[in-house]
């Protein structure tokens, strides 16, 4: 697989359509999933997905075969997603407020609530852009607040606050689902 991947990358570097198709087929499910997590709707996710793949093929000559190729791809996609979200907002994209006193329910209580993956994805997509972006970077991309703050040009406190607010919103939605689940 690793040898094939290197072959496909080298083909892409020569603008070979066959190599581009193979790279697309190998990585599009994961990369499209990332787009769905960050964008509010499927149409926006598809637009960013296409635009990011164009960037990938334009910049593939910059890949040095060091580190994970998938990680390199994800970085391009995440940067394009953040750029798109920033362009969509005329006002300040992030709230520069730090509220460490956000009240949360114990996480163990949330662990006992059955929730389908699609429903959870829907709840994440419904988060305000600034909260959803920080949540995704922290939870799914495993980034630290310092790195998120640097990437988004916000303070670490704002990153932490936005994550806490996102968790609070998700928690309320999941707990309301639990109440409905008991009633049904």
N, C-alpha and C positions, 0 to 999 in steps of 0.2 A: 504493500500500500504506500509506504513512504517513498519508494522509488517511483511509483506511478505518479504520486502527487508532485514530486520534483519535476518529472517529465511534463506534466500538465502545466505547471507554473512556467517552465521554460518555453513551452509552446505559446502560452499567453504573452510572454515577453516578446514573441515574434508576431504578435497579432493573429495567431492561428485560431480560427473559429472553433475547431474541434477541442482544443485545449480549454478555451473559454467555456464551452458547453460543459465539459467535464467538471471544471471548478464550480460552475454554477450548480450543476446537479449535486455535487458533493456537499456544498455548504449552504445552499439556499434554504433548506428547512430550518436550520439553526438561526441563520441571519434574518429570515422573515419573522421568526418567532421573536427575536429581539425587537424588530420594528413594531410588531404588534404590542409589545409591552410598553413601549414609549409613546406611541401615538394614540390619539383619542378614538380613531376609527380606522377601518380597514383600507379605505381609499387613501388616506394620508400615509398609512403604513406601506402600501404598495408603491406610492410615489417616491417615498424616501428609499425604499428597497431598490427600486430601479436606478435612482440617481446615485446611490452609494455603489452599486455594482459598476456603473459607468466609471466612477472614480477609481474603483479597484483596478479595472482593466487599464485605465490611463496611467496609474501609478505603480503597476505591478513591477516595473523595471527597478523600482526603489527597494523592493524586497531583497534582503541580503542572505536569505537562507539561514538566518540565525534566529533562534527562538521559534515559537509556534506560529505557523502560517495562519491557523484559525484565529489566534490572538491578534495577529496583524490585521486580519479582515475585520474582526470585531471592533478594533480601535477605529478603523475608517468608518464603520457603520455608526458607532456611538457618536463620533465627532459630527457626522452628517445629521444624525438625529438631533443633537443638541443645537447645531446651527439652524436647523429647520424650526425647532421650537422657539429659539430666540427670535427668529424672523417673524414668527406668527404673533409675537407679543409686541405691542407698541409701548406699553408701559413697562416698568421694571419686571423682569421675569421672575426674580426671587424676592421674597419678603426678607428684609434684613432685620429679622427679629429672632431673639433666642429666648425660648420659654422652657426652662428645664423642669418646670413644675407640672408638666402635662400629666394628667391622671390616667393611668392605665389599669386594666384588669390583669390579674395574674395570667401569664402566658399558658400555664398548665390548663386553665379553664378553656382557653381557645383551642388547645390541642385536642380536646374531646369532641369538638364540633365537626361533624362530617361535612365537607364542602368539596364540590366537584372542581376540578382544575379550571374548567371553562368559566365557572361562576367566579372563582377567585380572580382570574384574568380580567373578567368584566369589571369587578370591583376595583382592580388596580388601574384599569383604563379610565375609570370614572374619576380618579383622583385629579385634582387640579395639576396642571402641567408641572409646576415647580416641585410639588410633593412627589408626583409620580417619577420624575427624573431622578431625584435624589434617592428615593426608595429603590428604584431599579439598579442604580449604580452601586448602592450599598449592599443590597440583598442578593442580586443576581450576578453582578460583576465583581462582588467581593472587594470593592474599593474602600479605602479608609477615608474618613471625613476630610483629612488634610488634602488628599488627592482629589476628592470630589470638589472641594473648595477651590483648589487650583484650576481644575478643568473648567468649572462653571464661573470662575471669577467672582466668588462669594466668600464670605467668612466661614470658618469652621463652625462657628456658633449657628450661623444660618443653615448650614448643612444639617447639623444635629437637630435644629428646631424643625426643619422641613421633614426630616425623617420621623421625628416624634409625632408630628401632626398627621403624616401619612399613616403611621401605625394606628393612631387614634381613630382616624376615619375608618380604616379597614376594620378595626376592632369593633366599632359600633355597628358596622354593616354585618359583620359575622355574628355578633351577639344578637342582632335583630333576626338574623336567619335562624339562630338557635331557638329563639322564642317562637318563631313561626313553625319550626321543626317540631317542637313539643306539642303545639296546638294541633298540628296536622295528624 
